[in-house]
Amino acid sequence: MQEAKFYKRLNDKSLQCTACNQYCVIKEGDTGICSVRQNVDGKLMLLAYGNAVGVAIDPIEKKPFYHFMPGKQSLSFGTLGCNFECLFCQNWDMSQQSKMIREQLQKEKRLHELDYEIGEFGYSMSPNMIVDECRIKKIPIIAYTYNEPTVFFEYAYDTIMRTKDKKTGIRNVFVSNGYESIEVIGKMKGKVDAINIDLKSFNDDFYRKVCHARLQPVLDTIKECHKLGIWIEITTLVIPGHNDSDEEFKDIAEFIASINTDIPWHISAFHPMYKMKDIPATRKESLERAYEIGKRAGLHNVYIGNVMDEKRSSTYCPKCGAIVIRRNGFSSEMVNFKDGRCSSCNEKIAGIWE
Ligand code: SF4
């Protein structure tokens, strides 16, 4: 564990964490919502620092990023802990694990042992070790993913700084729920190269009841990251009966288009998971419907995911309509594309390609 950087002291020995928009007020001995930031003797400690979980080498398309270094591998990792509690979480065994441990320890009046219990998960990996692993294996991207990177931001940030100090050229990408505080977003400028933000719904009620969060901070983060020049892609997991109406798809698509019509929108299929095991998997027709609505809203780059569909997961030139990147599953093939441009009409294709 390591002392967190994002917090302030309040009058009564409580601390306020400022890493995410939950802005938890944390009494002595207790933790914030994510259960990996704990008030230990008047200091906010990040228990998950140096404890990487789910370490894997994944194609960047799996994150998903479709307009960021296609075909390249990423070293992906997360930690325990999340600032949301999505009932459909596809990685709940990581994201919600620290909360389950915390509850158990609290019952047993052993909350002071939380750091030790969290350390039992994953691998002990310093920022240096992560960067060296990438250099040895020639992996050009580090993806901070699986759980919300904001809750382990200091660990992620130190890793990013190692990639810079060592002049490795390694790129850093976040896969995020968009709940970064404005303080954290300020630190991401020039450090985080790309971010995929989940826009889970356009309905505040959904965010409150299903995720234990709010919609507006997510919308603000998307706008702010775009303003800072961080490459953004957006993902919506479509859950039958919860966020799959035409109206909701239209609201999401129009919001993205109002920022920039080049921002890719990934529409993904849900599979029954965690506390939503009773909800059926998403039908492909719903994804196709969202795809058409996205296109009608003027978005140039709409993709459907978690299902096989070459037509709706490939990239087309926004000017002449030629296919430029053909995708099948997680593989990408440049078919009509050179130096970031369509080979047919020379139109620039938005993204970071090298
Ligand atoms: S990261 Fe967010 S959820 Fe975790 S303690 Fe800080 S404010 Fe609370």
Boltz pocket constraint, residues with backbone or C-beta under 6 A from the ligand:
constraints:
  - pocket:
      binder: B
      contacts: [[A, 17], [A, 18], [A, 19], [A, 20], [A, 21], [A, 22], [A, 23], [A, 24], [A, 31], [A, 32], [A, 33], [A, 34], [A, 35], [A, 37], [A, 82], [A, 83], [A, 150], [A, 151]]
      max_distance: 6.0
